[in-house]
Amino acid sequence: MSAKNSPSSATPFWRDERVLQTFGQVVFVLLVGLFFYSIARNMVTGLARQGMALGFDFIKGMAGFDIGEMLIEYSRSSTYGRALLVGLLNTLIVSVLGIIFSTILGIILGVARLSTNYLVNKIAAFYLEVMRNLALLVFLIFWYLGVFLKLPRVKDAIVWPGNILLTNRGVGIPWGIPTETFGTYRLILLGGLVLASAVAVFLHYRGLRTGRPPLTTLWFFVTWIGAAVIGWIALPSAPLALDLPYVKGLNLAGGRILSPEFMALFSGLTLYTAAFIGEVVRAGIQSVSKGQVEASRALGLSGFQTLRLVVFPQALRVIVPPLTSQYLNLAKNSSLAVAIGYPDFFYVSSTVINQSGRAVEMISLVMLVYLSISLLTSLFMNWYNQKIRLVER
């Protein structure tokens, strides 16, 4: 055996690069753990000096305050936990609706920004530049105070088509009231959803066999809506009774009354985030080679077919990662609702802190809730991004 390959000439472990890397990572983790342990210990010690101990038992106590807008039953005698649940649902409804409508508006703006029509192009460019350079908090306050609170009084309500009432007390929209057949209709909707899913899976695999991408999403909704319409007609009575909003004294009644705070937050977040999504969509479309567009036109595809079948499938791999960031920003920016008085999770938790004095527990809970919302959103978008990549292969 040569001296070069003898065991005695092997690199000592204290000079082995792999060992040093592992050792460095272990030391770093221990230092980080020690840092957070010292912070937690200092916090517990400080609370103990004030005669307080960490715990969430206070959540079972009576809230004793009102919440102006709620999706579930709540009263002053409800618990803090119930109040926090009301705030969480308010946050989720604003976030989900904001993501849906800002995506639709953002796609329209992104496509309009690339339009060959001079007027459409410049209007979209002006909107994108103005909205992206505004401070969101300032915009929300202006949108609330300068738009929704400046709508006419109830007696002078603006009536839009469909019996939609716009006032400074809120926006009244028609709403459905469940009847005795609504339970059966929910089962019909569930069955229609299963049938629509089966149709979508069938069309997906058929497209893989034939090489011709079907309108899977379109037929999914057509099937589901068709089942809903057939079920509505087949039932002996309508599952929902239409309730129209109307003026009652100095306020609105009937239908569904959307408060000025909700409308300002929802529409403000939608308009603001749509500008950023529009730029993301524009960049994604421009990342597709012009040769792809020219080839699709040479094959006789229309402009809409080119956009749907050629451009967007390739642009999505560029669009989805930054789009995820915009969704996360919208969900986190919903906490600015405290500035306009909308009772979201952060607003309710602030009230709980003022009444219970449990700042550490509540702030930790708020951080955990927003972190969970962000992680779930990222998880779904990463799954969708991976799904797109697998389809492209």
N, C-alpha and C positions, 0 to 999 in steps of 0.2 A: 504493500500500500504506500502510495506516495505521501510525502509530507503535506502536500497541498490538500489532500482529501482526508487526512487523518482527523479523528474526533478532537484531538487536542488543539487543532487549528480552527475549530468552529467558533463563531461569533458568540461571546459571552452574552447572557440574557440581559445584562444591564446596558448592553450596547445594541441589542436587537431592536430594529426599528418597529416591528410589530408589537413587541412587549412594551416599548416606550409609549406607543400610541394608545394601547389599552390602558396602561397605567395613568396616562394623562387624562383620559376620559373618565376613569374612575375617580380620580382626584377632583376633577371639575364637578362631577355629580355630587360628591360629598360636600364640596364647598357651597354649592347652590342649596343643597338640603340644609346645611348648617345655617346659611343666611336666613332662609325662610323659617327655620326652627327658632332662631333668635328673635325674629320679628313676632312670631306667634307667642313665644314665651313672654316677651315684653308686653304684648297686648293683654294677655291673660293676667299678668301681674298688675298692670295698671287698672284693669277692671276690678280685680280683687281688692285693691286699695279703696275703691269707691263702693265696695259692698255689692258688686254685681258679678254675675257669672254668665258665661256663654250658654245659650240654649234657645230653643224655638218653641217652648211651651206657651209663650205669650200669644202665639198665632191663634190659639183656641179662645182667646179673650174676645169680648164684645167690641166691635169696631166703634160704634157710636157716631158715625159720620155718614153723610149721604154721598152718593155717586150719581152724577147727572146723566150718565149714559151707560147702559148695561145690556148684555145679551142673555143673561140668566137672572133668575129672581134674586133680589138683594134688598135688604132694609138696614136701618141703623142698628137693629138688634143682631144682625149677622156677625160672624166672627171675622177676625183679621184675615184668616185664610180665605174666607169667601170673598172678601173685598179684593184681595190680591188676585184671586182667580178671575174676578170681573175685569180687573185691569189687564191681566194677561190676555184674556180673550179680546179686549179692545185693541191691544197691541197687535195681536195676530191678524185680526180682520183688516186693520189698516195696512199691515205689511203684505198680506196675501193679495188684497185688491190692488194695492199700489204696484206690486210686482207685475201682475197681469196687465193692467192698463198702461203702465209705463213701457212695458215690452211692446205692446201693440203700437203705441204712439211713437216709440223709439224706432221701430222698424219702418214706419211710414216716413219719419223724418230722415232716416238714413238713406232710404231709396229716393226721397224727394231731393236730398242734397246732391245726388248724382243725376238728377233729371236734366234732359237736354232743353227743357222749357226754361227760359231765362227767368221768368217771374217766379215759378215754383222753386227753382234752385236758389234764388236770392232770398226769398222769404224764409226758406228752411235754414239757409246759412245765417241769416240775421237772428232767427230764434235760437239756434244752437249757440252762437257766440254770446248773445246776451245772457241766456240762462246759465251757461257754464261759468260765467264770470260774476254771478251774483253770490252773495253770502246767503246760505240756506235759511239761517235763523232770521235774518232781516227780511228775506222774501216771505217766509211764513207769517211773520207778524204783519207785514204790509198786506198780504193776501187775506188775512183774517180781518184786520181793522179797516182796510181800505176797500174791500170787495164785499165780503159776506155780511159784515155788520152795517154796510151802507146800502144793502138791498132795501126795497120799500117795506113799510110797516105792514102788519098782517092785513089790515083793511084795504090796503092798496096792493095786494099781492100780485106778482107777475104770474100769469097763467101760460104755461107752455103746452104744446100739443101732448095729448095723453093725460091731461089733467094734472100736470106737474106744477106745484105752487112754489114760487121763490119769494121768501121773505127774510127779514133780518132775525126772525125767530127760528129759522130753519128752512129746510127744503122738504116739502111734502110730496111723496111719490105714491102711486097706487101700490097696494100690497094684497097678498092673498091670505085669507083666513081659513084654516083647515076646517073641513066639514067631517061628517061621520064616515065618509068613504076615503078619507085621506090615508088611513092606515093601510088599506088595500092598495091604494095607488103607490105607496112607498114600496110595497113588494113588487109591483109591476115595474117601477123604475129600477129596482135592483135586478130583476130578471132581464130587463132591457140592457142594463149595463153588462151583464154576463154574456148576453147574445152579441152585443156590439164588440166585446173583447174577442169572442170566438171568430167573428167576421174579420176583425183586424188581424188576428193570427193567421187565418186562412189566406188572406190577401198577401200578407208578408211572405209566407212560404211559397205562395204561387209566384210572387214577383222574383224570388230567388231562383225558382226553376225556369221561368220564362225569360228572365233578364230584363223585363219591362216593369219599372217601379210603379205600383198601383197607388191610387189615392187612398192610402190606408186611413189617415186621420179623417179625411172627409167622409168616408164610408162608415167609420166608427161613429161619428156624430149623427150621420143620416140615419143609421140603424137605431141608435139610442133615442133620437128625437121621434122617429117613426113609431117605436114601441110606446113612447110616452103619449103621443097623440092618439094612437089606437086605444090605449088603456083609458085615456080621458073620455073618449067617445063611448067605450064599451060599458063604463060604470053607470049605474042607474042615476046617479047625481054627480055633479061636478065635485072633485075632491077639494077644490079651493073656491071660496067665494070672494069676488073682487071687492076690496074695500078702498074707496076713493078718499083722498084727503079733502078737507073742507075747512073753511074759516069758522071758528067758534069763539065768539067774543073777541078777546085780545090775543088769541093763540090759535094754533092749528090743531085739528083733530082728525081722526081717521087715517087710513093708509099707513105709511111708514114715515115718520118725521125724522129727518137727518139733521142733527144739530149743526149750527154754524161752525163749531169747533171741529167736528168730524169732517165736514166738507172742506174746510180750509186745510186741515192736515192732509187728508187723502188727496185732494186735487193738487195741493202744493207739492207734496212729495212726488206725485205722478209727473207733473209738468217739469219739475227740476231734474229728476232722475232720467226722464225720457230724453233730455238733451244729451246726457252722457252716453246713453244707450244708442242714440242716433249716430254719434261719432264712432262708436264701436262697430255698429253695423256698416257704416260707410267704409271704415278701414278694412273690414272683413271682405266686403264686396270688391274693393279695389285690389285686394291681395290675389284675387283670381286672375289668371292670365287672360289677356284680351283675346288670345287665340282660341280659348274655350268658347267665348261668346261668338266669335266669328264662325267657328265650326258649327255651333248650334244653329246659327242663322242660315248657314249654307245647307243644313239639313231640313230647313223649312219650319223650324220652331218659332212660335210667336215670342214676343217680348216677355209675356208672363210665364210661358213655358220655359224659356231660357233661364229666367230668374229662379223659378221653382225647381227645375230638374237639373240644371247645370251649375248655376252660380251659387245659390244658397247652400246646397250640400257640401260644396268645397269651402265656402266661406265660414261655415259653422265651426270648423276646427280652429279658426282664428278668432271667431266671435265669442265662443262659449267661455274661455278662461277669464277675459276681462268682464264679460257679462256677469259672471259669478260675483266678482268684486262689487259691481253695481247693485246687485241684489242684496249683498251683505250690508252695503252702505245704506240702502233704503231701510232695511230692518233696524239698523242701529240709529239712523237719523230719526226714526219715529219717536225716540225718547225726547226730541225737541217739542213734543206735544205739551210739555209742561209750560212752555212759554205762551201758549194760547188757551190753556185751560182745558184741554181734552184729557179725560181721565184714563190715560194709558197705565201700563204697569209701573213705570217710573214715577208718575204723578201720584198714584195710589200709595206706592211704597214710601214716598216722601211724607205723605199724611200720616202713615203708620209710624214712621220715625218720630214725627213731632208729638204724637200722642203717647207712644210707648217708651220712647227714649232708647230703643234697641237699634242704634245706628249701625253697629258692626255686623250684626246678624242680617239686617235688611240690605245693607250695601252688598254683602257677600251673596245674598240671594239674588239681588238684581244682576250682579255680575254673572252669576251662574246661569240665570235665565237667558240673558242676551248671548252668552257664550253658547248655550245649547241651541238657540235659534240659528246662530251663525254656523255651527258645526253641522246641524241637520241640513241647512241649505247647501253648504259646501259638499256634503256627502251626496245629496241628490244630483247636484250639478256635475260633480266628478263622475258619478255613474253615467249620467247622460253623455258627458264628453267621451268616456270610454266606449259607450255604445256606438257613438258616431264613428270613432276610430275603427271599431271592429267591422262596422258596415262598410267603411271605405276599403278595407283590405279585401 
